[in-house]
Every structure is written in structure tokens, then in C-alpha cells.
Amino acid sequence: MVPVCRGLLFGALLLTLASCRTGAAGPPLPASPPSQLCRDPKMGERSFCMPARRINELLVRAPFRLLNLRGTYGGTTGAQQMRISFADQGGRRLILMAKWKRAPSGLDGANNNPRRELAAYVLQTLLWRAEDDWVVPPTVMRCVPTDALRRFDTDASPNVDGLSCVFGVMSYWLRGATHDGVWNERRFASDTRYRHHMADLNLFTYLIEHRDSRTANFMIAKDPAHPRVFAIDNGLAFGSFLKNPMAFFSTDWSKIFVPQLSRASVERLRQLTPQMLRAALRVVAEFVVEGGVARAVPPTAPRGRGGVTIDKQRVQLGLTDAEIDKLAARVRDVLAKVDGKQIKVF
């Protein structure tokens, strides 16, 4: 019995040391319940809750503690799942789950394109003022301290020279949502709430020319009272020359396939001018570089030709003029088809 006990103790010691090396000391704390996140005590565990503006502000600049980092299933861009802890009102901690996708070197890539993901999030805020109508979960760029990431990923390293942090896209991890049954033609005909959300999602994916039609990139809330639908990965968009070949075998989200669009959304689309699009999308994220750290600041006038601009003082990301012009052309195309009765509205 003694050798067995010694073996168990030695094994436990090895596990403890391994946990210390990886920063994974015990199971991660669960995400905060909907009642805390949405500050509504009436919400249950299955209620759908996504206060987008609040979450977005936290992800952009609030101090946080990284609790856990692990790989995700599927995908080709190395996305990981984060658990992060923020200070909340009353001394409580708010724990969120987020998807973390390290930006490529130079912050711009063909399949991993942060600026297009950020532009998709910004565009929806122009289309719909009410965040309950938004179809992209909170999506931000953040430069996470390298030391914090190395607790869980020993290979973490800066992707911009001279910095001690790693740029990547952080997006809210949808809870209470599924990839199953996102598009349902019968439900579109019978469920007015679902019809509203689904029509807006398809209008949005058409406008950005969404070119990654994998089932895993679209989700619907399980809460029957709030059948909201989402596009959760929008990097292959806005004129990307790559297209996921799955589009040939599944629903092609770069086309309008719903029977009708929302009249209210179409009328909102009429108010979007090329000048408005250019003002909002030429710079969708900006950072001031100080002492090896990149700090998010409100966007200012473009310092370059668009896309990605990196210098010793600032980093800017946004769409190019050509990408914005293509978006404006798709806006005109939708309106012309609605006016010509080729696209019906409800």
C-alpha cells in the first residue's frame, strides 16, 4: 500500500505542477447568469441576454482578468475560447465568455481579417439603432498583454514589433444559442418575430457579401420569446477574394434568399449615403501606442489609404475606399430591386 500511496502522491504533485505551469488551477468559474448580465432578476438560466453596448464597452477597454483560454472545435484560423472576469457593480465579478482570434502578422490576412469583422459590427449599428435588432454579437479589437496569454498559451507572442501585447479580435460568445435550424422557411411564414430577425440577417449578409457560408457561422437563440439570429464570423466579406466552397453545398448567405425583407429596414437603408458609410467605416478601430502597450481610442481621421495603418504612435484599421464603394453599390442594388418589385417587403 505504501508504494501505491507514494505513486498517487507523486502523480498528484505532477498534476499540481502542470496546473501551475499552464495557469489552469482547477475548473474555470462559470459565466455570469443572464439575470446579472442583463441586470434583470426575472431572467432565468435559459433566457437570452445580450446587452450589446455594455458588453462591447467592457471588451474594448475595461480592465479584466483572463481566467481560462482553450481551443475551439472547427475553423482554420486558430480561434480560442476565453473566460474573462470584469469588476461589476456592488463588488461582484462579471464573468463573460468570448471568442479570441489572434490577428495575423501585419493585422491583415486573407482568411483572418480583423478589420472586416469589426466593420461588420459597425455597419449594423448604422442600419439598426435598437441593439435588439443587431445581428452581429459584440466584436472588438484588443491588444492583450503577452504575459497574460502565456499563462495558458506558451507560444503567445506580439504580432506588432515593439509591443508587449498581442492584437486579436474578441467577440462575445453567444450563450443560449444554437447552429441548428437557423433558416426555416415554414417558421418564416408563421412566426412574425422570427421573420423580422431572419429578414434583417439575410439583408445584412447580402450587403457585406458574406462569403463563408459554413453552418457554424450562423446561430439562433433557443429562447422562443426572442428568436434572434446572428452571423458570428464575418471575416470573409466586403469584397474578400476568398469564398468558402461550402457555399456551393449550403445556403449562400451572400445572396438574398428570404421571401421578403422588412419595409422598416429597407427605409432605413435609403437613409445611408456613401458619405455616411465612408465616415463610419474608413476607421473602425484605433489605438495609441505608448510604452509597448496599445490602448483603444475613439477613431480619428484616416492616417493612410485605408485598410491597416501602423506607425510608432498609432494603429488604425478600417475598410478601403474600394470596399466601401462596393458596399454602397449593393445598397443601391437592394433598393432598386425593392422599387422594381423584384424583392417583396412586409
N, C-alpha and C positions, 0 to 999 in steps of 0.2 A: 504493500500500500504506500510506503514512503516514496519509492521511486515514481509511482504514478502521481502522487501529490506534487512532488518536485517538478514533474513534467508539466502538470497543469499550471503550477505557479509560474514556471518559465514561459509557457505559452501565453499566459495572461500578461506577463511582463512585456513580451514581444508585441502583443496587440496594443498595449498601452503606449509603447514607444512609437509604434507605427501611427497611432492616432495623433500623437504629439507632432510627428513629422508632417502629417497631412492637414492638421488643424481640425480633424473630424472627431472631436471629443464627444462621443455619444450621438444619439439620433438628433437631427435638426428640429428646432421648435416648429410647431405647425403655424401656417399662415393665420393671420388675424381673421376672425369671423366677419361675415357681411355686416352684422349689426355694429361692429366697431369701425369698419372701413367706411361705411356709409352713414355712420352716426345715427342709426335708426334702430332702437331696441326692439321694434316689432319684427325685424327681419330674422328669418331662420337660417339654418346652415345651407339650405338649398335655394335661398333667394339669390337672384342675380344682382350683383352690385359692382358698379364700376364708375366711381366719381372721377371722370377722366381728368378734369383740370387739376384737381387736388393731387392725383397720382402723378400727373405729368410734372407738376412743380416739385414734388418730392424727388422724382428721378433725376430731374435736371440739376438741382443744386443743393438739396438738403443733405447734411452730414448723415452717413449711415455706417452700420457695421455689417460686414459680409459674414453671414453665418454658415453658408454652405455653397458649394459650386460643384455641379456634376454634369456629365454629358447627357444629351438627349437622344432619342431614337430618331433615325431617319435624317435626311438632309445631307448636304455636301459641303456646308460652309463652317462646320465646327461649332454650331450653336450649343450653348450650355444653359442649364437652369440655375438661377441664383435664388437664395433666400437672403433677404436683406432686412435689417432692423432699423427703424427710424424712431426718434422721440415723438411721442404723441401727447395730446392734452391730458392733464391730470397725472402726469408722471408715468403713464402706461407706455409700453412699447408697441409700435405698429409694425407687424412683420408682413412683408409682401414677397410674392414670388415674381421673378422676372426672367425673361429670356435674355441671355448675354451672347452677343456675337462680336468677337474681336474684329476690328476693322483691318483690312489688308494694308500692307506697306504702301504709303502714299495716300491712304484713306479712300482709295477709289479702285474698284475692281469690276470685272465683268459680271461675275455671279454673286459677289459680295459687295453691294453698293450702298453704303450708308446714306449718302445724300439723297438717293431716290426714295429710300424708306422714310426718311424724315420729311421729304417733300410730299409724300402721300398723306402723312399725318396732318401737315399744314393745310393741304388743299381741302380736306374735308371740313376744316374749321371755316373756310370761306364759303363752302356750299351750305352748311347747316349750322346755325347759331346755337341750337339746343344740343348739348352733348349727348342726350339720349338718342339722337339721330346719327351719331358718329359711327362709322363702320371700320375704323382702324383703332385698335387699343393704343393707349399712351405709348409713344415711341420717341426716344431721345438719344442724343449722343452724349457720352460721358467719358472722361479720362479717369480711370480708376487707378489708384496708387498700385504700383507694381508689387510692393511688399504685401498688400492685402490679398492680391490674386495668388501670389506664390505660396500662401498658406495652403492652398488647395490645388494649385497648378504650378509645379516647379519649373515648367518651361515658359511661364509668362515673361514677356519682355516688351519694352516700349516699341511702338511702331512709328514714332516720330523721333528723329535724332534730337538729343539734348534734353529729353523729358524723362521724368521718373514715374510716369503713369502710362497706362495703356488705353488708347482710344477704342471704343466699341459702341455698338447700338444696344441700348437697354429698352426692352418693351415689356409691358405688363403681361404677366402670364394669366390668361383668362381662366377663372375658376367657374365651375358650374356650366361648362360649355362642351360641346362635342363636335367631332368632324362628321358625324353621321346625319344624314337627312337634311343637309343644308338647303338643297334645291328640291322642292316638292311641288309639282305643278298643281296637284289637287288642292293642297293647302293654300297655294297662292290664290286659287279661285274662291275659297271658302273662309279664309281667316284674314280679316282686314288688317290686323296688326302685323301679321307675318308678311302680307302683301306690301305694306308700307316699307318695312325694313328691307325686304328682298329686292324690291324695285330700286331702292336707293343704292344698295350694294352693287347691283349689276350696272347701274348708271355710272357709279364711281369706277368700277374696274374697267369699263369701256373708256372712260375719259383718260385714265392713266395708261391705257393699253397694257393691261396686266398680262404678262406672258409666262406665268408659272402656274399652270392650272392643276397642280397636284391637289388631291383631295385634302391633304394635311394642311394646306394653306388657307382653308376656309372653315369657319366654325359657326355654330348656332347655340344660343343659350338654351339650357334644358328647362328653365323656368317657363311654363306655358303662359304665364301672365306677361312675360317680357321676351318674346321670341326674336331677340336681336341677332343679327348675323354680322360676321366680321371677315375681313381679309387680314391675315396676321403676318404675311411675309410679302412685301411689295418691292423687293429689290430689282426684279426683272420687270421694269416698267419704264414709262416716259421715253420710249424710243430705244430701249435696250436692244442690241442686235442679237442677243441670245433669246431663245424660246424653248421652254421645256417641251420635249417631244410628247409628253403625256397629254398635251392639248389635242393631239390627234385621236386620242382614245377616251377622252372625257369631255365634260362641259368646257367650252372655250370661253373663259371669262373676259377675253379681250373684245368680245362681241356682245351685242345686246340680244339676249335670248328670252327675257321675260316677256309675257304678252303685252304688258302695259308699264308705263312709267308714271311716277307721281306728278300730277299737274303742279303742285306746290314746288317741287324740286326743279321742274323744268323752268318755272317762272323765276326761281332764284338763279338758275343758270343764265337767264337772259341779262341779269344784272352784273355778271362777271365780265369785265372788259379785259383786253390784253394787257392794259396798263396795270390793272389790279393784280393780275396773275404775275406779271413781271415784278411788281413791288413786293409781293409776298414770297415768291419762290426763288428769286435770284440768290438770296442768302437765307437759308433755313436753319442754320446753326453757326454760332460764332464763339470763339474762345480767345481769351487774353492769356498769353504765356508769361509767367513770372516765376523765377526761381525753380525751373524744372517742372512746374505744375501748370496745367491748362484749366482755366476757370471759365465757365459758361457766362456769357454776357448777352444782352439783347442785340439782335442783328443790326448792323450799320450798313452804310452804302458799300456795294461790292468793291473790293480792292483789286480784283483781277477780271478775267474774262468770263467768270462763272465756273461752275464745277467745283474744284477744290483749289484753294489758295493757302499756302503755308509759308510763313516767314518767321523771323525770330520773335516777333511781338504778337502775332495773331494767326488764328486758323479760321478759315471760312469754308462752309460747304453750301452748295445750292445747285439749282438747275442751270443749264446753259440757255442762252437765248434761243438756240435751235430747238431744244427740248420744250421750252415754254411755247414757242410758236406752234409746235406740233400739237400740244395740248389745246391751244386756242382754236386750232383747226378742227379738232374733234368736238369741241364745244359747239362750233358753228354747224358741224355736220348733224349733231343731235337735234339742234333747233330747227334746221332745215327739214329734217325728216318728220319732226313733230308737226311743223306747219304744213307739210305736204301730205299729212295723214298716213305716212308710211310707218310711223310709230304712234300707237294709241296711248292715251293718258287716262287716268282715273281721278 
